[in-house]
Amino acid sequence: MITVVVLQFIGICCLSFAMDKHAKVVLAKRINQGFKIGMLITGWGSLTASIVWLLLTRDNIPISLVDWLAYLSLNILLTALLHVYFVNRVAH
Amino acid sequence: MKPDFRKSMVWLHTYSGMVLGWLLFTIFFTGTLSYFNPEITQWMQPELQQVASSQNSVNRSLAVLHEEGVNADTWRIYLPSERTQKWTIQWRHGRDSHSLDLGASLGSILMPRETAGGNFFRIFHYTLQLRGYGGRYIAGLAAMFMLVAVFSGIFTHRRFFRDFFTLRTGKLLKTLTDFHALAGIITIPFCVMICASGIMIYVIMYIPWSAEHFAGGERQLSRSLSPGLSQLDSTAPKAQPLIDFSVIQKRVNQQWPGEKQIAVITFEQPYRASGRIIVHRVNEHTLSSQSERLVFSSHSGEPLPSYLPASTAANVRRVFFGLHEAHFASTALRWLLFLLGLLSSVLIASGLVIWLSKRLEKVKKRHIGHAVVERLNIAAISGLPLATAAYFMSNRVISLGVDNRAFIEVQVFLWVWLGCLLHSVMRPARQAWIEQLLVIAALCLSLPLLDIYQDPARFTRALFAWNSIYLGFYLFMFFSAFLSFKTARWLQTKPKIATPEKATPQIATPQIARLRAGRKA
């Protein structure tokens, strides 16, 4: 499950970096189109990989999918908190 | 004029959340606590022992039942698990029911204190203590309102994706609004799942006409959708029930590999030749609320024809039921669901506070509606946790010999909650928030200390046995005390926002007066 959670976290972080507003805060510069597309592909790819890995490695698929959704929510919260941390760091 | 879709959604979101917001907060908060229903019950019955690892527990149960439950119509054995640590046997003659809690050592019988336990929160969150008076209908209506609020909430965001991870800190109202939006995004799947499954559990009750039309009533419809076993012949010749369960255990092990796969064993008509044993599997392998079952003869242990497969409709309902109760969840997933439940409660609470703050910013003079919302916010958001802490405290304070202890615990919860409402009406709003939060902190802090003071052996036993449930309860209480205290301190130090009534205050606090004097100088 750790692999799935890590892949999800990478995916969500990359998707957040693909957004102008969030990338600007964390990276302290405007992002170009290439970077944006790269982050989008990595983000969605990582999320897809996490679910594929889950389906391949776990026996009980229905319960695993509930796990996946619950961890996804946690990772979104963690990413948002990470952004708050960066916003405060930039502000100070 | 063409109606503005977003504005309509904003209106719908505001008032669908507002009208039943306090009720939704109550349902979500108590529902979240019931994710740890057996754990809370375990803490509230400290007389229970660590019995989950007891050996040969089925045969030991059978030995007691052979002595105590002679000629009973039904025997039932609830085997202990790490979560419950409760090993109970029951026997019934007609409507006359008896039960015993067994201990770890051979032949020991435990007498745990009478308590409503964690089950109180479970029952309260869908009946609102109004079973038979429309409580379940009200809860169902609240779930429907919540679904409307969730979906309309998605459309109220102008920049849903652009602000996906935004959480601005600084101004309270901005932080609250951002947090409300973020918590809303995070909990969308959870809220949809919980509300939809909550409605599905009692769907037959909410749409009684279809049951009446198709099957002639709710019970008949349930029976036709999920057929039970055949009726037993109560005039069949007498026969002695099994003494040794190992015959069945071998067959069970073949069907359900792994250790501790049995949760409940029911003997129907154990003293008849036609009697049967129904073995229920633990329900951690399926999303369904109905775990797997095997049926055997109660005197020979031979397998008997099992349950007929339930209809698709019944199976769908059971999956929704299972998703709602999350019996399948591992410890990590349970904590995650608990966190999501808390986030959903905070989502509702922040929505209520935002509603009031935004209106108070705009109006010059408050009206009665603002005062009502403000007081109900306090009574619900800080009053409910306070009543919960008082409920836990009553479990340790009420004398063990008192009759109807469980009933008194529930009364304590309800009266303390009412007291919180009265307190919020009588005190200035900010003072009411601070005082209630400080009382929560005091109660949560003193609860573990009182428990240790009452019986230090409980704590040392839990520590040496590494009873994570008992110790986890202590830690959670300390954390709640810390959180409540910090919030109260923050409210105390936060400069007062000029409320409409006090837009031109006649009496300024010394600090504000000093600040003003400084500015003038």
Interface residues (C-beta under 8 A of the other chain):
Chain A: M1 S16 M19 D20 K21 H22 N60 P62 I63 V66 D67 L69 A70 Y71 S73 L74 I76 L77 T79 A80 L81 H83 V84 V87 N88
Chain B: F161 R162 D163 F164 F165 T166 L167 R168 T169 L182 I185 I186 T187 P189 F190 H285 T286 L287 L323 F328 A329 S330 A332 L333 L336 L337 L339 L340 L343
